[in-house]
Each structure stands twice: as structure tokens, then as C-alpha cells.
């Protein structure tokens, strides 16, 4: 396949594409679905069938942290703090291939059970109401729904589930923002590694102390469950408990914060669909919000073997960005893919991944979003945009830094 002229300089981090990546993704999907980016020295794969197949293909490896650390950070001149930060990332389940990924997922699944998630439903509703009470109490009729609602809701829920004391939870915002640059960075941000390494060190130091305290004083929470997670063959090591705690604190709120924000934004722009929202959103409606504009813009993989795809030769060691955001709007799979339809059924989106790396936190994300979105619409009458949202300028994820809104007072 010959790429369409004009797409050779396609950039998902251009100002226009950060605000709305879907026109560029559609052009790539139609005219250059296996696209080589000279800017990022990487492949971009955008069609549903190709993304689905690649997510299941062991040649597309999730293990991209260990090779980077060995190549860039094992020398005598490497920053020891940055080396330590990537050592923590290396223990994250999402950056593992089988059998290591299977082992960690099996042990963590014993702690992160659907029952534990379901029991959080009343508490999620209470926290959401309290946050909206605070928004209304200001009396200005204005708010930033990321800062005042989506972020503190999801961060409070996962911190509470892990057993983090309430007085310590404010610190996680700064740490999370710093780690975001390390994990989701825009590839052109030269300072993201320094800030990310500092945030990772502070967070892992904090969790190390918290794990030690939980070992002496177990509680009814996820951290205690991870410490005791074992079967007849295995258990999580202390370093793995800390690394997984960092992963859950980060991934457990970052993506769902984005989903609540983009879900509300989509509904503000579509009064017909907004009128369908009554009570708690069911899983199908949440999945449609995730399909339409979810937090997973691209997923990074590294090839461990040569691959031929749609006439393009991809080589071992190449970096590949698979795009769930593009796949979820592929017209060969989804009818009217650029239209939000909360009644949509039948098609399988890729917002939570697929196969071995299907998101372990999907039930929690569905529950939080299903509660948060309708409550915000119900309790903030006349909710509307106050200014243009500000988006995170990163390649892997899609979410708002600022979501300024107005609503009717009294």
C-alpha cells in the first residue's frame, strides 16, 4: 500500500490533533493504516482488525521498559534516580509479557476482586455527592470539573481501597502529574524524565513506609490483600507490592478521571444523548462513552520479531503505537462511528484492551463513571462549557488538564 501524500508529516501531538485527534486518525486509517512516523521513529497502526490482532500477537511485546533501561540507564553516567524509577515501571504488570504478566495478574486478581469493587458503590456515591456539595457551596456557578470533581473522586476511591490515610491523599496529585510525564510523555518533553523520576521516588518511599505499617497492622484493604496475595506456588515480592501499589494509585485514577471528563464533555455537546441519562449509567452506556472518546489514544509495543503488515515491513526492535482510539471509530466495524449512541449494542470496543492485557480495573472504571456522570448532570443544572478545555499534550492517553464549566445557581 502506498501512503497518501501529505500524511508523511502526520503528528498526533500537533495543536489541532491534541484537541481533536479523530480527523487525523481517520485519514491514517483510510489512507495509511500502517504508518511510519519519521518524527517519532515509530509505526502507527490504526485499523480495528490490525489493532485487535496485534494486541493478541506475542511479537508485539509489552516489555518496553526493561530494554530501554538496559540500553539507556545501565551505564555509569546514568541518573540513579531515573534508573530506580524505571526499575519500578519494569515491575508493573502492564509492561510484562507472559509468563511474568500471567503470574502477576493471577496474584493481583485474588486481591482486586469484583466483590471488592461492588462493595465500593455506596461509598463512590457518597464521595461524589460530597464533592458536588463543595462545588455548589462556592456559589459562583463555575467549576473546573477535572480539578474539583473527576480527579478527587477517582483518586479518593483508589486511595481508600488501598488503605491510604485520608490526610495523605492530597500528595498524590503532584506525584501522579509527575509520573504521567514518565509514562505517557509526549516524546518531545525533555524535562519529563527528571520530574517523573522525582515523583516516582517520593511515591515509592511513601508506599514502602505504608507497606511496612500494613505488614504490622493489617487492614481490610487492597494493600493488605496484596501483601498476603499468594497461592500454592507464589507470592508477590515486597518490591512487587510497592510497584503494584504505585500502578494502582496511578492507573486506578488517571484513566477514569479522563473518561469521566470526556464522557461529560461528549454529553454536553449532544443534548439528545444527554436526555437519555437518568440514574446510574449501565455498563453499555459507559462503554459507548469509552468507545466514542476514551482515554487510550495509543498503546505502545516493541517488536520482538519481524512483521509484515499490509505490505509494510516492520522490523524487530521497532516501536509500534497501536491506536484503540482509531480502531474504536473504524467504520468497517462500527455503524456511524463518529456518532455517540448510548443505546449502541453488539460491537466490541477496545477501550479496555483485549486478550491477556484486558484492563483488570474495568469494573471499577465502569462503576465510577456510571455514578459520576449522571450525578454531575443532575446536580449541576444547565451544565455547559465556560471556555475551551485544555488537553494533556501526550501521545498515549487522552484527557483534559482543565475542564471549565458553568451551571445555573439557585
C-alpha positions, 0 to 999 in steps of 0.5 A: 500500500502506498501512503497518501501524500501529505500524511508523511508529516502526520503528528498526533501531538500537533495543536489541532490533533491534541484537541481533536485527534479523530480527523487525523486518525481517520485519514491514517486509517483510510489512507495509511493504516500502517504508518511510519512516523519519521518524527517519532521513529515509530509505526502507527497502526490504526485499523480495528482488525490490525489493532485487535490482532496485534494486541493478541500477537506475542511479537508485539511485546509489552516489555518496553521498559526493561530494554530501554533501561538496559540500553539507556540507564545501565551505564555509569553516567546514568541518573540513579534516580531515573534508573530506580524509577524505571526499575519500578515501571519494569515491575508493573504488570502492564509492561510484562509479557507472559509468563511474568504478566500471567503470574502477576495478574493471577496474584493481583486478581485474588486481591482486586476482586469484583466483590471488592469493587461492588462493595465500593458503590455506596461509598463512590456515591457518597464521595461524589455527592460530597464533592458536588456539595463543595462545588455548589457551596462556592456559589459562583456557578463555575467549576473546573470539573477535572480539578474539583470533581473527576480527579478527587473522586477517582483518586479518593476511591483508589486511595481508600481501597488501598488503605491510604490515610485520608490526610495523605491523599492530597500528595498524590496529585503532584506525584501522579502529574509527575509520573504521567510525564514518565509514562505517557510523555509526549516524546518531545518533553525533555524535562519529563524524565527528571520530574517523573523520576522525582515523583516516582521516588517520593511515591515509592518511599511513601508506599514502602513506609505504608507497606511496612505499617500494613505488614504490622497492622493489617487492614481490610484493604487492597494493600493488605490483600496484596501483601498476603496475595499468594497461592500454592506456588507464589507470592508477590515480592515486597518490591512487587507490592510497592510497584503494584501499589504505585500502578494502582494509585496511578492507573486506578485514577488517571484513566477514569478521571479522563473518561469521566471528563470526556464522557461529560464533555461528549454529553454536553455537546449532544443534548439528545444523548444527554436526555437519555441519562437518568440514574446510574449509567449501565455498563453499555452506556459507559462503554459507548462513552469509552468507545466514542472518546476514551482515554487510550489514544495509543498503546505502545509495543516493541517488536520482538520479531519481524512483521509484515503488515499490509505490505509494510515491513516492520522490523524487530526492535521497532516501536509500534503505537497501536491506536484503540482510539482509531480502531474504536471509530473504524467504520468497517466495524462500527455503524456511524462511528463518529456518532455517540449512541448510548443505546449502541449494542453488539460491537466490541470496543477496545477501550479496555484492551483485549486478550491477556492485557484486558484492563483488570480495573474495568469494573471499577472504571465502569462503576465510577463513571456510571455514578459520576456522570449522571450525578454531575448532570443532575446536580449541576443544572444547565451544565455547559462549557465556560471556555475551551478545555485544555488537553494533556499534550501526550501521545498515549492517553487522552484527557483534559488538564482543565475542564471549565464549566458553568451551571445555573445557581439557585 
